[in-house]
Amino acid sequence: MKKTIIGILIGFYSLCASAHSSKIETMTLAQDQQNNWTLHISSSFDGFRNQLIQNFPDIKIDELSTDEFQKLVTGYIKDNIFLNANTNFIGELREGAIKLGHQTDLDFNVIGLPNEISTLRVQIKCFDETSDHNTIFNIIDATDSSKNFEIKKR
């Protein structure tokens, strides 16, 4: 019995540890009932921190105030994620909000996407430096229909 409990605890711990890996990120493009799109990004704090260190070598990331760090992260993400739907619709990330923590979450309102998406091209430049980085991308439309995709580096 004791071995079973220890085994369950170790298994649970390993799942939790990988869920906050700096090499794993989840992104959700969600549409509300008013046909507004939101992009939600969730990754570890260290994942974002490491990207900033790699891309802004002249800035002492660990010496930034919380507000400065948040502005740098949201600006960096806005400048490096591109959404192109149905060939001629380009999504623009606006009004970024960030919640810092062990798991860091960002939300952006997205304008310029059509109500119905038949094709979506997602270009993520902000995690190019990490060759073994994994991104799970989820699309949820206004009908609560959901599709998951794994974005792989080319």
C-alpha positions in Angstrom: 0.0 0.0 0.0 2.8 2.4 0.9 4.6 1.7 -2.4 1.3 2.4 -4.3 0.9 5.8 -2.6 4.5 6.7 -3.2 4.2 5.7 -6.9 1.1 7.8 -7.3 2.8 10.8 -5.7 5.8 10.5 -7.9 3.7 10.2 -11.0 1.6 13.2 -10.0 4.8 15.2 -9.3 6.3 14.3 -12.7 3.1 15.5 -14.4 3.1 18.8 -12.5 6.8 19.3 -13.1 6.5 18.9 -16.9 3.4 21.1 -17.0 5.5 24.0 -15.9 8.5 23.2 -18.1 10.1 26.2 -19.8 10.0 24.2 -23.1 6.1 23.8 -23.1 3.6 26.4 -23.9 -0.1 26.4 -24.6 -1.9 28.9 -26.8 -5.7 29.2 -27.1 -7.5 31.3 -29.7 -11.0 31.6 -28.4 -14.1 33.2 -29.8 -16.8 34.6 -27.5 -20.6 34.7 -28.2 -20.1 38.2 -29.7 -17.6 36.8 -32.2 -14.6 38.6 -30.5 -11.4 36.6 -30.6 -8.9 36.4 -27.7 -5.5 34.8 -27.7 -4.4 33.2 -24.4 -0.8 32.1 -23.9 0.4 30.1 -20.9 4.0 29.2 -20.2 6.4 29.0 -17.3 7.8 32.3 -16.0 11.3 30.9 -16.7 10.3 30.3 -20.3 9.4 34.0 -20.9 12.4 35.1 -18.8 14.8 33.0 -20.9 13.4 34.3 -24.1 13.9 37.9 -23.0 17.5 37.2 -21.9 18.3 35.7 -25.3 16.6 38.4 -27.3 17.6 41.5 -25.2 21.2 40.8 -24.1 21.7 44.5 -23.3 18.9 44.6 -20.7 19.4 43.2 -17.2 16.1 41.3 -17.1 16.4 40.4 -13.4 16.8 44.0 -12.5 13.6 45.2 -14.2 10.6 46.2 -12.1 7.5 44.1 -12.4 5.8 46.7 -14.5 8.9 47.0 -16.9 9.1 43.2 -17.2 5.4 42.9 -18.0 5.6 45.6 -20.7 8.7 43.9 -22.2 7.0 40.5 -22.3 3.7 41.8 -23.8 5.5 43.9 -26.4 7.8 41.1 -27.3 4.9 38.6 -27.8 2.8 41.1 -29.8 5.7 41.7 -32.2 6.5 38.0 -32.7 3.2 36.2 -33.1 1.3 36.4 -36.5 -2.1 35.0 -37.3 -3.4 34.8 -40.9 -6.9 33.4 -41.4 -8.6 32.4 -44.6 -5.7 33.7 -46.6 -6.6 37.4 -46.5 -7.5 38.1 -42.8 -4.6 39.2 -40.5 -5.2 39.1 -36.8 -3.6 41.9 -34.8 -2.9 41.4 -31.1 -4.2 44.2 -29.0 -4.6 45.1 -25.3 -2.3 42.6 -23.7 -2.8 41.6 -20.1 -0.4 39.5 -18.1 -0.6 37.5 -14.9 2.9 36.7 -13.6 3.5 33.6 -11.5 5.2 30.2 -11.8 2.8 29.7 -14.7 2.6 33.0 -16.5 -0.5 33.8 -18.5 -1.0 36.4 -21.2 -4.3 37.5 -22.9 -4.6 39.6 -26.0 -7.7 40.8 -27.8 -7.3 39.9 -31.5 -8.9 42.1 -34.2 -9.0 41.4 -37.9 -10.0 37.8 -37.8 -13.2 36.6 -39.5 -16.2 35.2 -37.6 -15.6 31.8 -39.3 -12.1 30.5 -39.8 -11.5 27.8 -42.4 -7.7 28.0 -42.5 -5.3 29.5 -40.0 -1.6 30.1 -40.4 0.2 30.8 -37.1 3.7 32.1 -37.1 5.5 32.2 -33.8 8.9 33.8 -34.0 9.3 34.4 -30.2 10.4 30.8 -29.4 12.6 30.1 -32.4 15.8 30.0 -30.3 14.6 27.0 -28.3 14.9 24.0 -30.7 13.0 21.6 -28.5 10.2 23.9 -27.5 6.7 22.5 -27.9 3.6 24.6 -28.4 0.0 23.2 -28.1 -2.4 25.4 -30.0 -6.1 25.2 -29.3 -8.9 26.9 -31.3 -12.3 27.3 -29.6 -15.1 29.0 -31.6 -18.3 30.6 -30.4 -20.1 27.2 -30.5 -17.6 25.8 -28.1 -16.2 23.6 -30.8 -12.5 22.9 -30.0 -9.5 21.7 -32.0 -6.0 21.0 -30.7 -2.8 21.3 -32.8 0.8 20.8 -31.9 3.0 23.4 -33.5 6.3 22.1 -34.7 9.4 24.0 -35.7 10.3 23.8 -39.4 
